[in-house]
Amino acid sequence: MNDSTADELLARAHALDAADPLASYRERFYGTDAVTTANTPGMPVAYFDGNSLGRPTLASFERIEKFLRADWGTRLIRSWDEQWMQLPMDLGDALGAAALGAAPGQTFVGDSTSVLLYKLARAAVAPLPEDARRAAEAGLAVPAGRGGRTEIVVDSDNFPTDRYLMEGIAAERGMTLRWIAADTSAGVTPEQVAAVLSEKTALVLLSHVAYRSGFMADGPAITKLVHDAGALILWDLSHSVGSVVVELDAWGADLAVGCGYKYLCGGPGSPAFGYVRAGLQDTLEQPLQGWMGVADVFAMGPEYVAAKGIRRYITGTPPVIGMLAMHDPIAMIAEVGIAAIRAKSIALTEFAIEITDALLASLGVTLATPREASQRGGHVTLNHPAMREVNAALWEVDVIPDYRDPHGLRIGLSPLTTSFAELHLGMLAVRDALLRLA
Ligand SMILES: Cc1ncc(COP(=O)(O)O)c(C=O)c1O
């Protein structure tokens, strides 16, 4: 069925690969060359989950080996002074420059995304110290949230950890969650945000690229709306960083977090990053006050005195091993430039949509991702009632997308590692599985 169309699409895939200025970067990742794929049992023939767990770089093998022998094995505790104490900020600055549009001194790496969401959101909604003092002096109850504001805005389709954490913070502070009902095949629009903002809003938490649909929200427009309402914004960039253009400083964003193991290829459990706008840093107090976030770490003083600047957002010993594999992907993003990465990402998602229209639509597959490139991140979600079974069948043949309810197959396309031929091969496997199962 459709084999002449499939052949034409294969010729297009080869032409797109031949013209791809980023094609050679694929070779810098483990498992992407034909020989390794053929000789390694279980190696994916099409990997569509770089938006969940990126592939390791070849450079990481060398870096981790060197770390074991030299930095840890030989320098031992001296490495803390020589490099590790500063690592969360150094890596944060490199990431900020390469992928976040963030000037130095505003980004750090450490903790999981969930923990950083808690730290930054809880800091953002806490009553300002002077308000708390004034209330205490007047014998009044301390206001629930920052500036007496009582609401946190969150959308119904944000990633579960984001929603659960806001539930917890609202309960802890006696605040209210103001929900935006998001379309699972789209995402949150500026109009929807404007409709829920008020003088009660303390914080708005949104994902920039929706984990389910791949919808990309309008970062600058929403940030401005939130500021006009006198509130703060926290962006979850987990599905954005390393695949789409993010300009936190230019947007005027207040706070951001994102995963290190997706497009940043830091490996499972690698730490997240956090961003706090320079002008805000010393006005907030983060709730997990540990010894590494104080002004003078080795004074080991009697009480917590927060460091000035971004260091105050660190809690304890940084996860050094977890950061190792992020170095080379971040350097690669800087080398390629995020605009070129975004151009490849758009070309990949466009080709995925073209194949869907040509080969899958007639089988009942619908697109749960915007067709408009400016509203689309780095992955494409395909809906069909049989997708749960299709996903399981694809994993059996080493074609690896993932499944998300209600019946979506996520095709994650990693600009530095996915080739157009790989995309074509995997999409044909989707068609074959649908023909067998649906
Ligand atoms: C949008 C988003 N936020 C947060 C998380 C959770 O991150 P972690 O499990 O590292 O805390 C994920 C994980 O996939 C995610 O996709």
Ligand as a Chemical Component Dictionary entry (heavy atoms), coordinates in Angstrom:
data_LIG
# 
_chem_comp.id                   LIG 
_chem_comp.type                 NON-POLYMER 
_chem_comp.pdbx_formal_charge   0 
_chem_comp.three_letter_code    LIG 
# 
loop_
_chem_comp_atom.comp_id 
_chem_comp_atom.atom_id 
_chem_comp_atom.alt_atom_id 
_chem_comp_atom.type_symbol 
_chem_comp_atom.charge 
_chem_comp_atom.model_Cartn_x 
_chem_comp_atom.model_Cartn_y 
_chem_comp_atom.model_Cartn_z 
_chem_comp_atom.pdbx_ordinal 
LIG C1 C1 C 0 7.679  19.245 31.348 1  
LIG C2 C2 C 0 8.342  18.425 32.407 2  
LIG N1 N1 N 0 8.525  18.962 33.639 3  
LIG C3 C3 C 0 9.088  18.261 34.625 4  
LIG C4 C4 C 0 9.506  16.959 34.436 5  
LIG C5 C5 C 0 10.011 16.163 35.625 6  
LIG O1 O1 O 0 11.334 16.146 35.780 7  
LIG P1 P1 P 0 12.068 15.296 36.920 8  
LIG O2 O2 O 0 11.460 13.932 36.924 9  
LIG O3 O3 O 0 13.470 15.252 36.418 10 
LIG O4 O4 O 0 11.899 15.989 38.188 11 
LIG C6 C6 C 0 9.389  16.383 33.171 12 
LIG C7 C7 C 0 9.868  15.000 32.935 13 
LIG O5 O5 O 0 9.723  14.415 31.890 14 
LIG C8 C8 C 0 8.774  17.136 32.139 15 
LIG O6 O6 O 0 8.601  16.602 30.914 16 
# 
loop_
_chem_comp_bond.comp_id 
_chem_comp_bond.atom_id_1 
_chem_comp_bond.atom_id_2 
_chem_comp_bond.value_order 
_chem_comp_bond.pdbx_ordinal 
LIG C1 C2 SING 1  
LIG C2 N1 SING 2  
LIG C2 C8 DOUB 3  
LIG N1 C3 DOUB 4  
LIG C3 C4 SING 5  
LIG C4 C5 SING 6  
LIG C4 C6 DOUB 7  
LIG C5 O1 SING 8  
LIG O1 P1 SING 9  
LIG P1 O2 DOUB 10 
LIG P1 O3 SING 11 
LIG P1 O4 SING 12 
LIG C6 C7 SING 13 
LIG C6 C8 SING 14 
LIG C7 O5 DOUB 15 
LIG C8 O6 SING 16 
# 
